[in-house]
Amino acid sequence: MTEALFTPFKLGDIAVRNRVVMAPLTSNRARPEDDTPFELHAEYYAQRAGAGLIITEGTQISPEGKGYAWTPGIYSDAQVAGWKTVTDAVHAKGGKIAAQIWHVGRISHSSLQIGGAAPVAPSAIGAASKTFDGTSFVETSVPRALDLAEIPRVIEDYRRAASNADAAGFDGVEIHAANGYLIDQFLRDTSNTRTDAYGGSVENRVRFLAEVVAAVTEILGPGRVGVRLSPFSNANNVGIDSDTLATFGAAIDVLNDAGIAFLHMVEGQTGGPRDWPAGALEALRDRFKGAYIANNGYTRDTAIAAVASGKVDLVAFGKLYISNPDLAERLASNAP
């Protein structure tokens, strides 16, 4: 009998050969002069095309969205051309690949911003986190709060990123709304102290996510769009919201209303303990109406069991994919 983990599935409009997902993994390998992916990326991702779906490393939607040295962008013609070599290589191996589109918000350093500007965020609250500036790990810079009038510009950057991902041949996109980056910063009352239409109430704090999702789905259609969330994670010192279930329940309602293809959930602390209040993760998971991708510390046995339960549709693996490019094949044959 073939375990369900190794059977085909359809996430919205994206048909995949199995339910093993390669999670996004920042590698800091883009060309330093223009943040373009190149032949190395094509080889790297093509090696991993046995995954049902590859989700790329975080890919900044604009120079302002950059938070780490040598991470790729998807806002210039050269970057789109670089990504086209990647998608062509993955498709030649029969794989499917989605771009993770990313704005880091306050998880950046002024040396990585144009003209040494301060990073932007919902509120001018420093993360006291670390980032890589190309030489060493440095403390993130204190951001400035986005003006209300600037928010449409950022939404437009997401829209352009979706259009560029389409031009580059991606099968879909994942909107990065997890791990303490810009969208996550808007969602949580720990990092968002705004008093305008994007702050205060839960309804206001999910507004930015809703507008990003609307812009991206307008370009690609909802069946080619997913979102990553990490409700129970304090990644990048974002803080745990005062009412996680209310905030992230409202966020999932936004995703349901848009009809997006998948929710990619970091279950517990990013890269750490699978820990959450009793029943809380399950309540959020069951609230989502599309395909559910589970992530964080899964093994072959726990992934098989999760998909067999019917509660999880696909399972994403990160660290194991770094050293095992043929991970899906190894899992299927129970190889070491």
C-alpha positions in Angstrom: 0.0 0.0 0.0 1.3 3.5 -0.9 1.0 5.8 2.1 -1.0 9.0 1.3 2.1 11.2 1.9 3.4 9.8 -1.4 0.3 10.1 -3.5 -0.7 13.0 -5.9 -2.7 15.9 -4.6 -4.0 19.2 -5.9 -3.5 22.5 -4.0 -6.0 24.8 -5.7 -4.8 24.9 -9.3 -1.4 23.3 -8.5 -1.3 19.5 -9.1 1.6 17.9 -7.3 3.1 14.4 -7.6 3.3 13.8 -3.9 2.6 15.6 -0.6 6.2 16.2 0.4 6.9 19.9 0.3 10.3 21.6 0.4 10.0 24.4 2.8 11.6 27.9 2.1 15.2 28.0 3.2 17.2 31.2 3.0 20.7 30.4 1.6 22.2 33.9 1.0 23.6 32.9 -2.4 22.2 35.5 -4.8 24.7 37.7 -6.7 25.9 40.4 -4.3 25.7 43.2 -6.9 22.0 42.9 -7.8 20.4 40.1 -5.8 19.8 37.9 -8.8 19.5 34.1 -8.7 21.7 32.3 -11.3 22.9 28.9 -12.5 23.7 27.7 -8.9 20.1 28.2 -7.9 18.8 26.4 -11.0 21.0 23.4 -10.1 20.1 23.5 -6.4 16.3 23.6 -7.0 16.3 21.1 -9.9 18.1 18.6 -7.6 15.1 18.8 -5.3 12.4 18.6 -7.9 11.2 15.2 -6.5 9.3 17.2 -3.9 5.6 17.6 -4.7 6.1 21.3 -4.3 9.2 23.4 -3.8 8.7 26.7 -2.0 11.7 29.0 -2.7 13.8 30.8 -0.2 12.3 34.2 0.8 12.5 36.5 -2.1 12.2 40.2 -1.5 9.5 42.2 -3.3 11.5 45.4 -3.3 14.9 46.8 -2.2 13.1 48.1 0.9 11.9 44.5 1.7 15.5 43.2 2.0 16.7 42.1 5.4 19.8 39.9 4.8 22.8 40.1 2.5 22.7 38.2 -0.8 19.0 37.2 -0.7 17.3 37.2 -4.0 14.7 39.7 -5.2 11.9 39.5 -7.7 11.4 43.2 -8.6 13.9 43.6 -11.5 14.0 42.2 -15.0 17.4 40.6 -14.3 15.9 38.8 -11.2 12.9 37.6 -13.2 15.3 36.3 -15.9 17.4 34.5 -13.2 14.3 32.9 -11.7 13.1 31.8 -15.1 16.3 29.6 -15.4 15.3 28.1 -12.0 11.6 27.3 -12.9 12.7 25.9 -16.3 15.2 23.6 -14.6 12.6 22.4 -12.0 9.9 21.9 -14.7 12.3 19.9 -16.8 12.5 17.4 -14.0 8.7 17.3 -13.7 8.6 19.4 -10.5 6.4 22.3 -9.3 7.8 25.4 -7.7 6.3 28.4 -5.9 8.0 31.7 -5.1 7.9 32.8 -1.5 7.4 36.6 -1.7 8.8 38.5 1.3 9.1 41.9 2.9 11.1 41.7 6.1 9.8 44.9 7.7 11.9 45.7 10.7 14.2 42.6 10.4 16.8 44.5 8.5 19.8 46.8 8.9 20.2 50.3 7.6 23.4 49.1 5.7 21.1 46.9 3.6 18.7 49.7 2.8 19.0 52.2 -0.1 20.9 55.2 1.1 21.3 53.7 4.6 17.7 54.4 5.4 15.9 53.0 8.4 13.9 49.8 7.7 10.1 50.2 7.8 7.5 48.5 10.0 4.0 49.1 11.3 5.4 50.9 14.3 8.8 52.3 15.3 9.6 49.4 17.6 13.0 47.8 17.3 13.1 44.0 17.2 16.4 43.6 19.0 17.0 40.7 16.7 19.9 39.8 14.5 20.5 39.8 10.7 23.4 39.1 8.4 24.9 42.2 6.7 27.4 40.3 4.5 30.2 40.3 7.0 28.7 39.3 10.3 25.5 39.0 12.3 24.5 42.5 13.5 21.5 43.8 15.6 18.6 44.9 13.5 18.1 48.7 13.1 15.2 50.5 14.8 12.6 51.0 12.1 10.4 53.9 11.2 6.7 53.5 11.1 5.1 53.4 7.6 3.0 56.4 6.9 -0.6 55.6 6.1 -0.1 57.1 2.6 2.8 54.7 2.0 0.9 51.5 2.5 -0.6 51.4 -1.0 2.9 51.5 -2.4 3.9 48.4 -0.4 0.7 46.6 -1.5 1.7 47.5 -5.1 5.1 45.9 -4.5 3.4 42.7 -3.6 1.2 42.9 -6.7 4.3 43.5 -8.9 6.1 40.6 -7.3 3.2 38.3 -8.1 3.2 39.5 -11.7 6.9 39.0 -11.9 6.6 35.5 -10.4 4.1 34.7 -13.1 6.5 36.0 -15.8 9.3 33.9 -14.3 7.3 30.7 -14.8 6.4 29.9 -11.2 3.5 27.6 -10.6 2.3 29.8 -7.7 3.4 32.0 -4.8 3.5 31.8 -1.1 3.0 35.1 0.7 5.3 35.1 3.7 3.2 36.2 6.7 5.1 34.4 9.4 8.3 34.5 11.5 8.1 38.1 12.6 8.4 39.7 9.1 6.3 42.6 7.9 2.9 41.0 7.6 3.3 39.2 10.9 4.4 42.5 12.4 1.1 44.1 11.3 -0.9 41.2 12.7 0.4 41.2 16.3 -0.4 43.7 19.0 3.2 43.2 20.3 4.7 44.8 17.2 1.7 46.9 15.9 0.7 49.9 18.1 -0.8 51.9 15.3 -4.0 54.0 16.0 -5.2 54.2 12.3 -7.1 51.8 10.1 -4.2 49.3 10.3 -3.8 49.1 14.1 -5.8 48.6 17.3 -8.6 46.1 16.7 -8.1 42.6 15.3 -10.1 43.7 12.3 -7.7 46.6 11.6 -4.5 44.5 12.2 -5.5 41.9 9.6 -6.3 44.6 7.1 -2.8 44.7 5.6 -2.7 40.9 5.1 -6.2 41.1 3.5 -5.0 43.8 1.1 -1.8 41.9 0.2 -3.8 38.7 -0.5 -6.3 40.6 -2.6 -3.5 42.2 -4.7 -1.7 38.9 -5.3 -4.8 36.8 -6.0 -6.0 39.5 -8.5 -2.8 38.7 -10.5 -2.6 34.9 -10.1 -6.1 33.8 -9.1 -6.6 32.3 -5.7 -5.8 28.8 -6.8 -2.1 29.6 -7.2 -1.6 31.5 -3.9 -0.7 30.3 -0.5 0.1 32.0 2.8 2.6 31.0 5.6 1.6 31.8 9.2 3.4 31.1 12.5 0.9 32.0 15.3 2.7 30.4 18.2 6.2 31.4 17.3 8.3 34.2 18.7 10.7 34.2 15.7 12.7 37.4 15.4 11.3 38.6 18.8 8.0 39.5 17.3 6.2 38.6 20.6 3.2 36.4 21.2 -0.1 38.2 20.5 -2.3 38.9 23.5 -5.1 36.8 21.9 -3.5 34.5 19.4 -6.7 32.6 18.6 -8.7 35.7 17.9 -6.0 37.4 15.8 -5.0 34.4 13.7 -8.6 33.1 13.5 -9.4 36.4 11.8 -6.4 36.1 9.6 -7.5 32.6 8.5 -11.0 34.0 7.8 -9.3 36.5 5.4 -7.7 33.6 3.6 -10.9 31.6 3.4 -12.8 34.6 2.1 -10.1 35.0 -0.7 -10.3 31.2 -1.4 -6.6 30.7 -1.5 -5.1 27.4 -2.3 -3.1 26.6 0.8 -2.1 27.6 4.3 1.5 26.7 5.3 1.6 26.6 9.1 4.7 26.7 11.3 3.4 24.5 14.1 4.9 25.9 17.4 8.2 27.8 17.7 10.0 28.2 14.4 12.7 25.6 14.3 12.0 24.8 17.9 9.5 23.1 20.2 6.1 22.0 18.9 4.4 23.8 21.7 1.0 25.7 21.8 -2.0 26.0 24.1 -4.0 22.8 24.2 -6.3 22.6 21.2 -5.3 26.0 19.8 -3.3 24.9 16.7 -5.9 22.3 15.9 -8.7 25.0 16.1 -6.8 27.2 13.6 -6.0 24.3 11.3 -9.6 23.1 11.2 -10.8 26.6 10.5 -9.0 26.8 7.2 -10.9 25.6 4.2 -8.1 25.0 1.7 -5.1 22.6 1.6 -3.1 22.6 4.9 0.7 22.2 4.8 2.1 21.3 8.2 5.7 22.3 9.1 8.1 22.0 11.9 10.1 19.0 13.1 8.3 16.3 11.1 9.9 12.9 10.6 8.9 10.3 8.0 6.7 8.5 10.6 5.0 11.6 11.9 4.5 12.9 8.4 2.9 9.7 7.2 0.6 9.6 10.3 -0.4 13.3 9.9 -1.4 12.9 6.3 -3.1 9.5 7.0 -5.2 11.2 9.7 -6.9 13.4 7.1 -6.2 16.5 9.2 -3.0 17.5 7.3 -2.8 17.5 3.5 0.9 17.9 2.9 4.0 18.1 5.1 6.9 20.5 4.5 10.5 19.7 5.4 13.3 22.3 5.7 16.5 21.2 7.3 16.4 17.7 5.9 16.2 19.1 2.4 19.5 20.9 2.8 21.6 17.7 2.9 19.2 15.4 1.2 18.2 16.8 -2.2 16.4 13.5 -3.0 14.5 13.7 0.3 11.0 12.8 -1.2 12.5 9.8 -2.9 14.3 8.7 0.3 11.2 9.1 2.4 9.1 7.1 -0.1 11.6 4.2 -0.2 12.4 4.5 3.6 16.1 5.0 2.8 18.4 6.4 5.4 
